[in-house]
Amino acid sequence: MERKLEAILGITALIAICAAGSSVYAVYRLSDLGARVEGLEEMMVPITVGVTIDYGDDNFRIEQVSIVCGATALDALEKIADVQTTYYPTAGTYFIDAIDDVANNSTTGEYWMFYIWNAETSEWKQPSKGAGLYILKNMENIMFKYEIPTW
């Protein structure tokens, strides 16, 4: 009988130790989760960007877009326009094929080009990254222009 009592007490102690260890681990995981959620909340802060779509022939539109921090220029464009793209795995990004049914035209040589406004020089510049990789900054102005590229 004494041996059974010792076994029961041993098992009870083991259960108590496991429960305490599980509680400590659960508290650790919850605090880790809280830190990750705070990081996500920072990314969810909306930013505002100006998006110009120049369809050519003096037909254009300008819109202010509210989008989450960390979004790309392509993400902003897709919020205001119907966009068709092709994904190129070797480049790791998308190529814009058409915006609002205005498609690239290899016959005329007109394509959709992406620009950012350079406030220092007061002119539109082509960034070193495509619209699908370019991370937007708050209050930035971007433009998608249908034109014959100068390159």
C-alpha positions as CSV (number, residue, x, y, z in Angstrom):
1,M,0.0,0.0,0.0
2,E,2.8,2.4,0.9
3,R,4.4,1.7,-2.5
4,K,1.2,2.6,-4.3
5,L,1.0,5.8,-2.3
6,E,4.6,6.7,-3.3
7,A,3.8,6.0,-6.9
8,I,0.7,8.1,-6.8
9,L,2.6,11.0,-5.1
10,G,5.4,10.6,-7.7
11,I,3.0,10.7,-10.6
12,T,1.2,13.7,-9.1
13,A,4.5,15.5,-8.6
14,L,5.4,14.7,-12.2
15,I,2.1,16.0,-13.5
16,A,2.5,19.2,-11.4
17,I,6.1,19.8,-12.8
18,C,4.9,19.2,-16.4
19,A,1.9,21.5,-15.9
20,A,4.2,24.2,-14.5
21,G,6.6,23.8,-17.4
22,S,3.8,23.9,-19.9
23,S,2.5,27.1,-18.3
24,V,6.0,28.7,-18.5
25,Y,6.3,27.7,-22.1
26,A,2.8,29.0,-22.9
27,V,3.6,32.4,-21.3
28,Y,6.8,32.5,-23.3
29,R,5.0,31.7,-26.6
30,L,2.3,34.3,-25.9
31,S,4.9,37.0,-25.2
32,D,6.7,36.0,-28.4
33,L,3.4,36.1,-30.3
34,G,2.7,39.6,-28.8
35,A,6.0,40.9,-30.1
36,R,5.3,39.5,-33.6
37,V,1.8,41.1,-33.6
38,E,3.3,44.5,-32.7
39,G,5.7,44.2,-35.6
40,L,2.8,43.4,-37.9
41,E,0.8,46.3,-36.6
42,E,3.6,48.7,-37.6
43,M,3.5,47.3,-41.1
44,M,-0.3,47.8,-41.2
45,V,0.1,51.5,-40.9
46,P,-1.4,53.0,-44.0
47,I,0.6,55.3,-46.2
48,T,-0.7,57.6,-48.9
49,V,0.7,57.8,-52.4
50,G,-0.2,59.7,-55.6
51,V,-0.7,57.5,-58.6
52,T,-0.9,58.9,-62.1
53,I,-1.9,56.8,-65.1
54,D,-1.1,58.5,-68.4
55,Y,-2.9,56.6,-71.2
56,G,-1.3,58.8,-73.9
57,D,-3.1,61.3,-76.1
58,D,-3.6,63.7,-73.2
59,N,-5.8,61.1,-71.4
60,F,-4.7,60.6,-67.8
61,R,-6.0,60.3,-64.3
62,I,-4.4,61.1,-60.9
63,E,-5.6,59.4,-57.7
64,Q,-4.5,59.4,-54.1
65,V,-4.2,55.8,-52.8
66,S,-4.1,54.7,-49.2
67,I,-2.2,51.5,-48.9
68,V,-0.3,49.6,-46.2
69,C,3.4,50.3,-45.5
70,G,5.5,47.8,-47.4
71,A,3.3,47.7,-50.5
72,T,4.7,48.0,-54.0
73,A,3.9,50.4,-56.8
74,L,2.1,47.6,-58.6
75,D,-0.1,47.0,-55.5
76,A,-1.1,50.7,-55.5
77,L,-1.9,50.5,-59.3
78,E,-4.0,47.4,-58.8
79,K,-6.1,49.3,-56.2
80,I,-7.3,51.8,-58.8
81,A,-7.1,50.1,-62.2
82,D,-7.7,46.8,-64.0
83,V,-4.1,45.5,-64.5
84,Q,-3.0,42.5,-66.6
85,T,0.5,41.2,-65.9
86,T,2.9,38.4,-66.7
87,Y,5.1,37.0,-64.1
88,Y,8.8,36.4,-65.0
89,P,10.4,34.0,-62.5
90,T,14.0,34.8,-63.5
91,A,13.4,38.5,-62.7
92,G,11.2,37.7,-59.7
93,T,8.6,40.2,-60.7
94,Y,5.7,41.1,-62.9
95,F,5.7,42.8,-66.3
96,I,2.7,45.1,-66.9
97,D,0.9,44.0,-70.1
98,A,-2.2,46.2,-69.9
99,I,-3.9,48.9,-67.7
100,D,-7.6,49.4,-68.1
101,D,-7.6,47.5,-71.4
102,V,-4.8,49.6,-72.9
103,A,-2.3,46.9,-73.8
104,N,1.3,47.0,-74.8
105,N,1.7,47.3,-78.6
106,S,4.8,45.8,-80.2
107,T,3.7,47.1,-83.6
108,T,3.6,50.8,-82.5
109,G,6.3,50.2,-79.9
110,E,4.2,51.6,-77.1
111,Y,4.5,50.1,-73.6
112,W,3.6,50.8,-70.1
113,M,6.5,52.5,-68.3
114,F,6.9,53.1,-64.6
115,Y,8.2,56.4,-63.1
116,I,8.7,58.0,-59.7
117,W,8.7,61.7,-59.0
118,N,12.0,63.1,-58.0
119,A,11.3,66.2,-55.9
120,E,14.9,67.3,-55.9
121,T,15.1,67.5,-59.7
122,S,11.4,68.1,-60.3
123,E,11.1,65.4,-62.9
124,W,9.9,61.9,-63.4
125,K,12.6,59.2,-63.2
126,Q,12.7,55.5,-63.9
127,P,13.6,53.6,-60.7
128,S,16.1,50.8,-60.8
129,K,13.4,48.3,-59.9
130,G,10.1,47.5,-61.6
131,A,6.7,48.3,-60.1
132,G,6.3,44.9,-58.6
133,L,9.5,45.2,-56.6
134,Y,9.5,49.0,-55.8
135,I,8.4,49.5,-52.2
136,L,6.5,52.8,-51.8
137,K,7.2,55.6,-49.3
138,N,4.6,57.7,-47.7
139,M,3.5,60.7,-49.8
140,E,5.4,59.5,-52.8
141,N,4.2,60.1,-56.4
142,I,4.4,57.4,-59.0
143,M,3.3,57.3,-62.7
144,F,2.5,54.6,-65.2
145,K,2.8,56.1,-68.7
146,Y,1.9,54.5,-72.0
147,E,4.6,55.5,-74.4
148,I,7.4,54.6,-76.8
149,P,10.3,54.0,-74.4
150,T,13.4,56.1,-74.9
151,W,15.8,53.3,-74.2
